[in-house]
Every structure is written in C-alpha cells, then in structure tokens.
C-alpha cells in the first residue's frame, strides 16, 4: 500500500475498535450504523485485507485488525495531543507543567493552588504522567518535574530537592506515638509498600527502615504493594496500614490530621527530583515567575528534609 487510507475511514475504524462494535461506534460518533459499515468497507478495500470477523450479530476486529488498530490509536492520540497544544497556544496566558503523577497530586498541585491566585488571568495545565516528553512534545511543555539519576544532564535542568521517607498512618490505626526503642512494635500492623521498579529506584523499603532502626527483619510479611505513592498514601489515610511515605507528599495530610507519624525516623530517598524548563518559552513572564517561585519551594522542601534527617540521626 503506497498511500494512506481515507482519514475518515481510519477515524471510524478507531472508534469501532474502542467501542467494540458497529452500533456502539455509531453512537459514539453520532452517525448511523450504516455509515460506519460503509466506511469500514472502504477501509478494508483500501488496505486490501479483512480487518473484522463476525460473531453472531456482532462484528469485532480480527488479529490483523487489532494490530492495525493499535497503531491507529497511537497516531490519533498524537494528533489529539497536537490539536490540544495548538488550542492552548492560542492563549498567551497559559502554563503547561508536566510531572510525575504522585508528585503532582500530593506536592505540586496544592502549592500551585496557593500560587495561582497571584495570576488570576493565568490558565495552568497540570499533566500527570510517568512518560518523559519526547523532543517533539517538549515544545509544548513549559516545565517538567522528573525523578532519578541522569535527568540532570541538561543545562536547562536543576535539582529541585531530595526527599525522605517517614512511617505514617491514620490516627485511627495507631493513636499514640511509639518510642524509638520500640520500633519493632510497628510490625504488629499491616505494612504498605511502595515499589516503583523497574522504571525508577524505589523509596527505602520497610526492611531497610527496620534495619536502620536496629530491628532484625529478614522479610516483611502482611504487606500490600503499590506502584503509585499517592495510592499507598490514600490506603494509609483509610486506615489500611502503615506506609513509608515521602514527607513532601504527606505534609498536607499531617496538617489536616488525616495522618500521623508514629515514630519520627526518616530515611533519605535514593535520588532527587529535578526541574527542567523550556528555554524557548522564557519570553513569557509567567514562565520566569513560576521558575523562580518553584525553585524557592524546592529549597524550602530540601530544608525540611535536612531537618528531619538531622532529628533522626
């Protein structure tokens, strides 16, 4: 096939794959089932291959159709992202910030909510994703908050702060503080684990924390494992167990009384968070202002980490 199939047929094909059938795709697109069937026929004629198989009264994608649909979906997602970026670019008073999901929801978003009232005309777009923006996508991103070694190899990147973890739980689970010499007592409660591997180096484990507190534990049992810090923290808030949480992500929950720290023994994270920025966007005053403000918040958070580690020494 030397040319692309009709774009409208591809669009309808994507909807059929997402919806699971002709009639469902018709409802999704707001057109008739006959129109969907006609476009599907045009597409199959264009590619010279059957993409569907009939099961009773329903039509579903066959193996070839599923493989083709995966590529089409990715292409349409990129088109939608590009269109959204064009739409945002119409507004000069905007700010696009990309960050890791848990860092965004538990640390950055509350801070932005405090900062943005100073710029009431500003539209702030917060994008929570583990995927680092590609070179093409980066043109639409003003700032990116990342984690891990190697991120800092860029003249437009700075270390923001290095966090630490502390044990935390709902006051309903453990109402009183535990003396440092009784760290073993935490083993009596369900322990919530955060594991980011293989993408990132995970936070310190419960085994490492207990070893640091002179408690000999080969393997922690009765543990529930989460890949997202925010999910693990929410589980702790709901009283499901103790979590080794990043202090930056639980400070608001501590202030609100949703969480407590039963034993103030902090351990540093394996590496730091980094802030990257798009130098081509620094003509925008909101970018310069946000850059200064966020670096200052990073310094504040680093001081908190230093104080906690000093208290735990």
N, C-alpha and C positions, 0 to 999 in steps of 0.2 A: 504494500500500500504506500504510494508515493505522496499522498496528500491526507490531510486530516479529514475525518468525517464531519458532517454538519454539526456546528456548535450546539444548535437547539436539540438535536438528537442526543448528543452527549450529555447535555443538561438533564434531559428526561431519563436517560439511562441511569445517571447517577441517582436520581430520585427513586427510580424503580428498585435499585439495589438497596438504598437506605430504608425504603418503606416496606420492602418485602413482597411487592406485587403491583399489578397494573392499576387496580382500583384504588389502592392505598396511595400510589404515586399521583393518580389523578386528583384525589382530594388534597394532597399536599401542594400540588401546583395550581389547583383551581381550574382545571381543564377537564374535558371529558375523557373517559376511559378509551374511547375510540381514537382520540387524538394521540394518546400515549402509545397505543398499539401501533398506530401508523408510523410514529417516529422511531419506535423500536425496530420495525420492519426496515425502515430506511437505513438505520444504523447497521443492521446485520447485512444488508445489501452492500453498504459502503465498505465494510471490513471483510466481506466475503466469508463469514463464519457465523454459525449459530451461537448465540450468547445466552439462550434461555432453554429451559426444559419445562414441560407441562406436568404438573402433579394434580390430577383431578381437574377441578375448575380453576386452579391457581397456576400462575406462571412464576418460576423462580430462576435465578441465574445458575447456569451450569458452571463447571470448573473453569472453563475459559472466560466466561462472563465474570466470575468472581475475581480472577486475576486482573482482567482489564478494568473492572470497577475500582479496584484498589488504587491503581494508577490514576484513574479519572478523578476519584475523590480527592487525592492529594493535589492534583492540578487545580481543581475547583476551590479547594481550601486556600491555596496560594493566591488565586485570583480574588477571592473574597477578602483576604487579608490585604492585598494590594489596593483593592477598591476602598476598604475601610481606611487605609492610610491616606489615600487621596482625599477622602472626605474629611479626615482630621486636619490635613494640611490646609484646607480652606480657611480654618480658624487659626489665626496667628497666636491667639491667646490659649495655647494648649501646652500640656506637658505629658510626655509619654514615658512611663517608668516601668521597666521590666525587672522582676525579682523572683527569687525562689519562693514558691507558694507559702510555706510556713513562715519564713522571714517576713514576707509581705503582710500576711494576715495578722501575725502576732506582734510584730515590732514596727514595721514601716507605716502601715495604714493608720494606726492610731496617732502616730506622730504627724503624718500628713494632714490628718483631720484637724490637728491643732494649728498647723502652719497655714493651711489654705485660706482661712478667713482673712488673712492679711492681703490676699489677692483674690477678691470676690469675682473678678472678671475672668479668672483662670479656670479652664477645664483640665482636670487631671485624670489621665487614663492609667490605671494600675493593672498591669498584666502579670499574673502569677504563673510562671512556667519554669520547669527544670531545664528546658532547652535553651542553650545559648543562642542569641540571634545570629543568623548567618550574615555574611558580608552584605548580601542584598537587603536583608530585612533590617540590618543595623541602621540604614539610612533613615528609617522612620522612628528609631528609638533614641530618646534623649539620654536616658540613664539606664544602666543595668547593674543590679546587685547580685554578685556571684560568690561562690564559696570554693576554696581549695587552692592548693599549690599549683602554680603555673598560670593562674588567672592574672597575676600581677605583671606579667611580661609585656607591658604596653605602656607607652609614655602618657596615655590618657586613662590610666588606671591607678588607683591609690588604695592602700589598705584602709579599710573603714574601722573595723575593730575585731578583736579576738574575744570570743565569748567564753563562758564557763558554764558548767552544769552543777545543779544542786538537786537533792531529793525534794520532791514536792508532792502534796496530796491534798485531798479535800479535808477540811476540819471535821467533817462528819466521819471520816475514816480514822483519823488519829488526832484527837483534840489537843493533846499536850505535847510539848517538846520532849525530845529524847536526849539524855545526856550523851556526850561524845563517847564515853566509855561503854555505852550501851548500844553501839551501832548495830550489833547483831540482832537487836530487837526488831529491826526493820524487816528481817527475814520472815517474821510472823505474818506479814501482809502480802497480798498479791503484788508482784513487781511488773511494771510496764516497761518494755524495752523499745528503744528506737534504733532501727538498723537501716542505714542508707545505702549499703553496699548493693551492687558493685560500683554504682555511679560516683559516690563520694566516700571519703573516710568517715565512718560513723562516729557519733559522740562517744565519750567514755562509757564502757559497759558497767553493769552492776557488779560483775566480777572484779573489774578494775577498781571500782569505787570501794567495795568491801575490802579488797587487798590494801588500798591506800589508808583504810581505817583499821588496819590490823585485825581484820576478820577473815579467817581462813575458809574460803568457799570455793570449791572446785568448779561447780556449775550451779547457776541459779535456776531453780525449778519454779513451777507455778508462775510462769511469765507469759505475758501476751506481747507480741512483737508488732510494731507499726513501722511503716516506711515513711510516714509523714509525722514530723514533730507536732504539728497542730492537732492531729488526730489523737496522738498519745496524750497530749496535754488535756484535751477535752475529756478523754476517758478518765483521767485523774480527777478532773473537776466533778465528774459524775460519780465519784466515789468508787471507781473500779479498781484502784490500786495506787501504788506509789510510782512516780516517774522520775527518772533523772532528766530534768528539763533544763534547757538553756535559760539562764536568768533573764536575758533580754526579752524572751518570749513569754515569760510569766509575770513580769513586773506589774502589769495592769491587773492581772488576776490576784496577785498578792495584795495589792492596794484595795481591791474590791472585796477581799475576804473569801474569794472563791477557792483559793489555795493557801496553804501554809508550808513553811519549810520546817520539818520536824527536827532536823539536825543540820546546822549550818556548817557543812563541809563541802567546799567547792573544788572542782577539778577543771583544768583548762581544756578547751576544745583542741583537737589535733591541729587545726589551722584557722585561718581568719576569713572574714567576709571582706570582699573587695567591691569598690565602686568604680565603674567605668562610665565614661561620658563621650558623647559625640561632639568633637570639636567644631564640626560644621554648623552646629546649632547654637553656638555660644554668642551669636549676634542677638539671640532672643534674651531679653532682660530676665525673664522668669527662669531660664536655664542657669544664668550666672547666680541669681539669688538662691535658687534651690541647691546648687552646687556648694556654695558657702555654708548654707544652713545645715545640709545633711552631713558635711564633713565635721561640723561642730557637734552634731548629735552623735556621730561616731566617736569623737573624742570623749564626750560625756559617758558613753556606754563603756569605753575602754577603761575609764577611771573607776566605774562601778565594778568591772571585772577585777581590776587590780586590788581594789579594797576588799572584795570578797575572798580572793586568793590569799591576801595577807592575813585576814581574820582566820582562815582555815589552816594556816601554816603551823 
